[in-house]
Amino acid sequence: MASDFEATRRLFHLPDGVIYLDGNSLGPMPVAARARVDSCVADEWGEMLITGWNKAGWMEMPARLGDRIGRLIGAAPGSVVLGDTLSIKVYQALASALELRPDRKVILSDTGNFPSDLYIADGLVRSLGGGRELRTVAPEAVEAAIGPDLAVLMLTEVDYRTGRKHDMARLIAKAHAAGALVVWDLAHSAGAVEVDLAGADTDFAVGCSYKYLNSGPGGPAFIYVAPRLQSQVRPALSGWLGHEAPFAFDLDYRPGQGIERMRVGTPPVIQMAALDASLDIWDMVTMADVRARSIELTEAFIRGVEAACPALTLASPRDPAQRGSQVSFRHKEGYAIMQALIAKGVIGDFRAPDILRFGFTPLYTTMADVTGAVRVLKEIMDGALWDREEYRRRARVT
């Protein structure tokens, strides 16, 4: 049965008068999340107190929700677990991968990667020493840079600024042929594009849940480890919930079984309750349908903006197969233009130095949203309505 996106849209709280094209940064609230969180707070935390870890199944939530996310990213049951932040999960995956290749020193990434991932890799290189090196090349030069000295290829599948999409299967095959492991950041992939971690023979993957998966601000991240590697991986962050028997309180660390060993600290139960409500909506659709609709929406938006606003330059790949579920345009006054759009009820975001970024989520984004956003953008550009001091004043979050 085809996915019913009119039905899924009704399951989100979308403020009146707003066209929301920023779900690639923070997804809107599922209507059911409020009741689910209220129940978690009042009925579970309030009435069960600490017994909620057993009675309400809090301890099992990271693995249970990990499997629900796994369905969206082509991961086998028991290979994804939830908890902590994305930065922590990047550190875990990268450090564990490096340890599996002790005789190699090079981490390869690209200059379009999210800065936090590069900061973490650079920090690891500095901490571990031993001649290790972080190399970055242009995104289109990654494949040619894979060589026999490579330990780990660390990439974000969909570029956070332009939406450019790496060929996951092709790069994994090239890296494996060179004897390297691969870590993928799926922050802009999970819930946005079709991902087949198992089919592509992925080693490690990480991602967040507050963008396309709608868990709310600060929602927990996830980590994937290929089943073939789980017994070999030594967690770099040996947190107590990754212990084989956390409540034995042993002084020596023994890693848990399978993906459980990649748990670190106490999971954010209330935030996971919101994510659980969102994943109920994802159960109503297939990723193939989501991807097909995403392409329809992004193609229409590109056509509309290029016809109506010639001063904007497309920054995303023109070929939809080469981009994720976002569209970016460049303009030297991009920040002020975006603030003018937001003031008129069209919410996207800005990424330095000059990118206006728009996210498209078929679960709630409609073709009417596309045409409405183009109309408002044209009005702003034609009238130079962005040229006001209040729109140039930079906020802390852009």
LUMFIMI-28402 format. One line per field, with one value per residue (C-alpha): residue number from 1; residue in one letter; x, y, z. Coordinates in steps of 0.02 Angstrom, whole numbers, plus 50000, padded with zeros to 5 digits. Layout:
REM residues N
n = NUM;... .
res = A;... .
c1 = X;... .
c2 = Y;... .
c3 = Z;... .
***
This chain:
REM residues 398
n = 1;2;3;4;5;6;7;8;9;10;11;12;13;14;15;16;17;18;19;20;21;22;23;24;25;26;27;28;29;30;31;32;33;34;35;36;37;38;39;40;41;42;43;44;45;46;47;48;49;50;51;52;53;54;55;56;57;58;59;60;61;62;63;64;65;66;67;68;69;70;71;72;73;74;75;76;77;78;79;80;81;82;83;84;85;86;87;88;89;90;91;92;93;94;95;96;97;98;99;100;101;102;103;104;105;106;107;108;109;110;111;112;113;114;115;116;117;118;119;120;121;122;123;124;125;126;127;128;129;130;131;132;133;134;135;136;137;138;139;140;141;142;143;144;145;146;147;148;149;150;151;152;153;154;155;156;157;158;159;160;161;162;163;164;165;166;167;168;169;170;171;172;173;174;175;176;177;178;179;180;181;182;183;184;185;186;187;188;189;190;191;192;193;194;195;196;197;198;199;200;201;202;203;204;205;206;207;208;209;210;211;212;213;214;215;216;217;218;219;220;221;222;223;224;225;226;227;228;229;230;231;232;233;234;235;236;237;238;239;240;241;242;243;244;245;246;247;248;249;250;251;252;253;254;255;256;257;258;259;260;261;262;263;264;265;266;267;268;269;270;271;272;273;274;275;276;277;278;279;280;281;282;283;284;285;286;287;288;289;290;291;292;293;294;295;296;297;298;299;300;301;302;303;304;305;306;307;308;309;310;311;312;313;314;315;316;317;318;319;320;321;322;323;324;325;326;327;328;329;330;331;332;333;334;335;336;337;338;339;340;341;342;343;344;345;346;347;348;349;350;351;352;353;354;355;356;357;358;359;360;361;362;363;364;365;366;367;368;369;370;371;372;373;374;375;376;377;378;379;380;381;382;383;384;385;386;387;388;389;390;391;392;393;394;395;396;397;398 .
res = M;A;S;D;F;E;A;T;R;R;L;F;H;L;P;D;G;V;I;Y;L;D;G;N;S;L;G;P;M;P;V;A;A;R;A;R;V;D;S;C;V;A;D;E;W;G;E;M;L;I;T;G;W;N;K;A;G;W;M;E;M;P;A;R;L;G;D;R;I;G;R;L;I;G;A;A;P;G;S;V;V;L;G;D;T;L;S;I;K;V;Y;Q;A;L;A;S;A;L;E;L;R;P;D;R;K;V;I;L;S;D;T;G;N;F;P;S;D;L;Y;I;A;D;G;L;V;R;S;L;G;G;G;R;E;L;R;T;V;A;P;E;A;V;E;A;A;I;G;P;D;L;A;V;L;M;L;T;E;V;D;Y;R;T;G;R;K;H;D;M;A;R;L;I;A;K;A;H;A;A;G;A;L;V;V;W;D;L;A;H;S;A;G;A;V;E;V;D;L;A;G;A;D;T;D;F;A;V;G;C;S;Y;K;Y;L;N;S;G;P;G;G;P;A;F;I;Y;V;A;P;R;L;Q;S;Q;V;R;P;A;L;S;G;W;L;G;H;E;A;P;F;A;F;D;L;D;Y;R;P;G;Q;G;I;E;R;M;R;V;G;T;P;P;V;I;Q;M;A;A;L;D;A;S;L;D;I;W;D;M;V;T;M;A;D;V;R;A;R;S;I;E;L;T;E;A;F;I;R;G;V;E;A;A;C;P;A;L;T;L;A;S;P;R;D;P;A;Q;R;G;S;Q;V;S;F;R;H;K;E;G;Y;A;I;M;Q;A;L;I;A;K;G;V;I;G;D;F;R;A;P;D;I;L;R;F;G;F;T;P;L;Y;T;T;M;A;D;V;T;G;A;V;R;V;L;K;E;I;M;D;G;A;L;W;D;R;E;E;Y;R;R;R;A;R;V;T .
c1 = 50000;50067;50118;49984;50075;49914;49881;50056;50052;49900;50004;50124;50097;50131;50097;49968;50039;50208;50291;50420;50571;50697;50662;50839;50894;50753;50599;50429;50336;50228;50056;50066;50233;50150;50039;50180;50298;50161;50130;50315;50329;50167;50128;50303;50424;50287;50205;50337;50486;50646;50549;50512;50679;50602;50414;50410;50551;50666;50822;50771;50723;50894;50896;50710;50713;50877;50790;50649;50776;50868;50719;50740;50926;50938;51012;50980;50896;51023;51144;51086;51077;51021;51091;51210;51247;51303;51475;51498;51442;51563;51703;51653;51642;51802;51906;51845;51880;52056;52093;52044;52177;52326;52459;52380;52386;52275;52096;52024;51877;51817;51815;51625;51607;51520;51651;51612;51660;51825;51856;51832;51948;52080;52064;52085;52240;52314;52269;52328;52485;52595;52603;52417;52351;52185;52180;52042;52011;51872;51715;51736;51918;51882;51882;52050;52127;52090;52256;52350;52394;52212;52146;51973;51868;51752;51616;51446;51338;51240;51334;51253;51274;51242;51151;51282;51267;51413;51399;51402;51416;51551;51661;51642;51696;51848;51896;51876;51982;52118;52099;52017;51859;51722;51623;51467;51377;51193;51135;51060;51019;50914;50733;50785;50855;50855;51002;51053;51188;51187;51178;51322;51427;51444;51564;51505;51370;51306;51165;51051;50865;50810;50813;50708;50663;50581;50635;50645;50790;50939;50864;50981;51096;51118;51264;51272;51406;51405;51362;51525;51624;51525;51624;51789;51749;51818;51717;51829;51709;51685;51529;51437;51286;51400;51461;51411;51326;51302;51222;51358;51460;51623;51778;51842;51757;51688;51603;51421;51359;51338;51280;51245;51430;51413;51302;51388;51287;51111;50990;50874;50710;50592;50671;50660;50474;50454;50555;50448;50294;50378;50431;50248;50223;50373;50292;50157;50275;50412;50578;50557;50398;50478;50625;50517;50409;50563;50630;50464;50465;50647;50637;50484;50569;50725;50622;50518;50662;50768;50622;50569;50734;50876;50991;51004;51128;51094;51224;51151;51183;51059;51043;50922;51014;51165;51081;50987;50818;50873;50906;51031;51051;51193;51182;51305;51161;51100;51086;50978;50870;50837;50790;50667;50592;50574;50490;50362;50329;50444;50570;50732;50907;51076;51248;51403;51467;51321;51201;51012;50962;50790;50740;50598;50514;50371;50291;50230;50297;50172;50180;50078;50221;50341;50239;50205;50389;50438;50306;50369;50551;50512;50423;50575;50700;50599;50574;50744;50644;50795;50893;50856;50974;50868;50890;51079;51100;51172;51087;51183;51098;51085 .
c2 = 50000;50173;50286;50414;50577;50675;50561;50577;50768;50771;50682;50830;50993;51127;51307;51403;51518;51432;51339;51232;51187;51156;50977;50937;51038;51005;50903;50969;50890;50738;50770;50607;50655;50768;50631;50504;50617;50666;50482;50448;50590;50566;50380;50309;50429;50500;50338;50205;50308;50207;50047;50117;50049;49876;49904;50030;49949;50099;49992;49906;50066;50100;49930;49928;50099;50056;49916;50033;50154;50007;49971;50143;50124;49944;49875;49701;49683;49693;49806;49980;50053;50225;50344;50489;50626;50612;50681;50541;50411;50479;50465;50287;50227;50310;50258;50079;50071;50140;50007;49872;49937;49965;49961;50100;50284;50381;50441;50508;50627;50768;50957;50958;50849;50920;51014;50922;50756;50831;50907;50736;50652;50785;50766;50579;50599;50716;50602;50440;50508;50376;50462;50459;50584;50660;50695;50794;50811;50885;50776;50729;50677;50551;50394;50435;50470;50295;50204;50064;50172;50209;50148;50228;50321;50437;50524;50605;50530;50689;50855;50965;51123;51075;50909;50824;50635;50514;50344;50239;50065;50118;50201;50057;49933;50040;50061;49877;49831;49940;49853;50001;50018;50148;50257;50343;50490;50476;50638;50698;50524;50433;50468;50569;50445;50258;50181;49999;49976;49787;49778;49901;49801;49953;49938;50078;50211;50346;50471;50588;50574;50756;50800;50693;50571;50707;50662;50844;50963;50869;50699;50549;50482;50304;50194;50045;49911;49774;49607;49533;49660;49668;49536;49618;49796;49864;50015;50168;50243;50104;50169;50070;50030;49952;49830;49649;49660;49843;49803;49683;49842;49755;49863;49784;49822;49678;49732;49682;49564;49625;49803;49826;49857;50022;50094;50221;50321;50327;50352;50504;50414;50561;50610;50429;50430;50572;50475;50320;50422;50487;50313;50260;50381;50309;50138;50204;50235;50154;50237;50206;50310;50444;50458;50467;50604;50697;50704;50771;50909;50959;50959;51071;51189;51204;51239;51368;51462;51466;51536;51663;51714;51718;51807;51645;51512;51327;51253;51077;50945;50961;50773;50715;50549;50645;50746;50712;50784;50965;51104;51244;51408;51534;51723;51844;51911;51737;51768;51923;51840;51693;51806;51897;51730;51674;51839;51801;51625;51521;51435;51370;51407;51481;51401;51508;51584;51610;51462;51467;51290;51211;51038;50933;50798;50711;50659;50838;50944;50970;51036;51184;51220;51220;51343;51452;51461;51507;51643;51722;51707;51795;51935;51959;51957;52068;52199;52181;52158;52076;52240;52291;52306;52191;52050;52071;52057;51883;51775;51643;51504;51531 .
c3 = 50000;49955;50098;50142;50170;50199;50346;50416;50403;50518;50651;50673;50765;50634;50690;50589;50457;50451;50307;50394;50286;50425;50477;50422;50574;50699;50660;50719;50864;50831;50906;51003;51082;51209;51278;51271;51366;51490;51524;51543;51669;51765;51755;51746;51832;51943;52001;51973;52028;52009;51978;51805;51746;51761;51757;51614;51516;51522;51521;51359;51267;51187;51100;51062;50982;50899;50807;50755;50681;50606;50494;50415;50380;50322;50483;50550;50721;50860;50768;50822;50997;51055;51185;51218;51090;50910;50954;51080;50954;50823;50950;50995;50817;50757;50908;50898;50711;50734;50864;50740;50620;50739;50603;50500;50543;50424;50448;50285;50277;50166;50182;50174;50328;50480;50582;50743;50663;50606;50778;50857;50732;50758;50947;50935;50827;50957;51103;51026;50944;50865;50697;50665;50541;50488;50301;50219;50033;49929;49929;49747;49780;49918;49811;49731;49902;49971;49982;50070;50221;50263;50431;50431;50304;50402;50302;50320;50183;50147;50157;50288;50184;50004;50020;49909;49933;49934;49848;50006;49927;49804;49935;50058;49924;49882;50065;50103;49953;50028;50197;50285;50389;50360;50482;50413;50491;50445;50526;50361;50294;50424;50378;50225;50098;50075;50169;50163;50294;50288;50099;50079;50204;50317;50465;50580;50568;50684;50675;50771;50801;50817;50632;50514;50654;50761;50938;50992;51032;51102;51063;51080;50945;50883;50835;50717;50719;50589;50670;50603;50705;50867;50960;50908;50953;51116;51169;51182;51309;51436;51520;51650;51543;51412;51545;51532;51703;51752;51919;51973;52002;51961;51966;51806;51641;51539;51377;51354;51221;51043;51014;51200;51228;51134;51269;51380;51506;51574;51427;51416;51450;51429;51263;51204;51243;51117;50989;51017;50970;50813;50758;50762;50616;50524;50537;50418;50272;50170;50139;49953;49953;50062;49944;49788;49863;49924;49747;49683;49814;49793;49603;49608;49729;49622;49466;49557;49638;49481;49381;49512;49594;49467;49590;49691;49636;49662;49781;49785;49652;49509;49492;49629;49643;49704;49842;50001;50053;50058;49934;49959;49866;49877;49893;49973;50080;50123;50310;50292;50159;50273;50418;50305;50253;50434;50477;50342;50406;50294;50407;50335;50398;50350;50343;50327;50223;50102;50100;50120;50166;50147;50208;50136;50240;50149;50312;50330;50185;50043;49867;49931;50051;49904;49800;49951;49996;49818;49815;49977;49924;49759;49853;49965;49822;49705;49839;49923;50084;50164;50159;50338;50485;50593;50468;50461;50650;50682;50813;50909;50810;50622 .
***
